[in-house]
Amino acid sequence: MLIAVTGVGAVTALGHDSTTTFEALCAGRTGLVQPALDWPNKGPVGAIQPERRRTSSELAVQAAREAIGDLEDRSRLAVIGASTSGDMALGEQAFAADLRDEVLADPGHFLWVQLCHRPTGQVAADLDAGGPSMTLSTACTSGTCALGAAADLLRAGQAAQALVVGSDALCDITLAGFGTLGVYSPMPTAPFDADRAGMNIGEGAGALLLEPLEAALARGARPLAILAGYADTSDAHHLSAPHPEGEGARRAIREALGDVSAQDVGYVNAHATGTQLNDAMEAIAIAAELPQAAVSGSKGALGHTLGAAGAIEAVITVLALKHGRLPPNTGCRNPAFVDLDLLATEREVKISAAVSVNFAFGGNNAVALFTAWES
């Protein structure tokens, strides 16, 4: 069964929909700004509205509404969510109120609203989705892993369509946590740069509507791309550091490609966090497995959106494949890895296959392969 991508949606620091985000990314613009609010870190963030806090649920619903398009029959629509923090910002507000000795009318409410599955539930309710719903939280591979789960549901006949929605809003606990790890950059992140100093966190949501190709064509949908392969592996090398030689990352790339030749992959949307260890490992893995592909990451423009990253970056990969426009590796001025064809500026080129890769704590690796669909 071929799985088609028939709709995409996004809200990021570069735009409130997928088209605006993609156009700004291709133009080399950045959404990283110094925080206007009192965030725990002093480095830049990829904030959608720097003057106010959003919830992951708000972002998820916004991206989902764009991706769902004109799909009217949602009685068997599955919703597969991905997040690391859920609506943790709401829980933080309750905690802060408690520290101020304020009396909360319903303390239990704040326990439930901050959990990772809340954005998924909000999307399912907003769209009146009648199919199964679930939430994956595998750190920074969550959005990509959700694509694999969605494809499995469709192939098993458990849903007619599956909407993947990855979302994460800025919150204190993640900003403080990455600061404590010593990987938060005080300046805009510079993925694959020789002078890279770490990552910046961003917020956003990405959504992709998946359905069997034949069913999509029968209802008159025009596929944007085909989800042609998916794989995930685990190194279990270290709690937070990746395997230095990218052992699991390389295996995930090979398994996702399946029968597709590495020579046919024209673009890799890299994880590209801007941290010393991740960029070095990823450069080794991509150079070894996909040596002909052009490479860029979006975190230098959007920040690291954590559980939403895989979904947002899959949207970018699909649009790059569909339109033959490969966005630049924003933030990199002094490339450190000569074996990679790093995109300094937008490149217009027709390609037949593209890969989106994501890596996470615990040696978790996830890869999605997309191929072009021609009507």
Secondary structure, DSSP 8 states (H G I E B T S, - for coil): --EEEEEEEEEBTTBSSHHHHHHHHHTT----B--SS--S--S-BB-SSTTS---HHHHHHHHHHHHHTT----TTEEEEEE-SSTTHHHHHHHHHHHHTT---S-HHHHHHHTSTTHHHHHHHHHHT--S-EEEE--GGGHHHHHHHHHHHHHHTTS-SEEEEEEEE---HHHHHHHHHTT-B-SS---TTBTT---B-BB-EEEEEEEEEHHHHHHTT---SEEEEEEEEEE----SSS--TT-HHHHHHHHHHHTTS-GGGEEEEEE-----HHHHHHHHHHHHHH-TTSEEEESHHHH-B-GGGHHHHHHHHHHHHHHHTEE---TT-SSBS-TTSEE-SS-EE---SEEEEEEEEGGGEEEEEEEE----
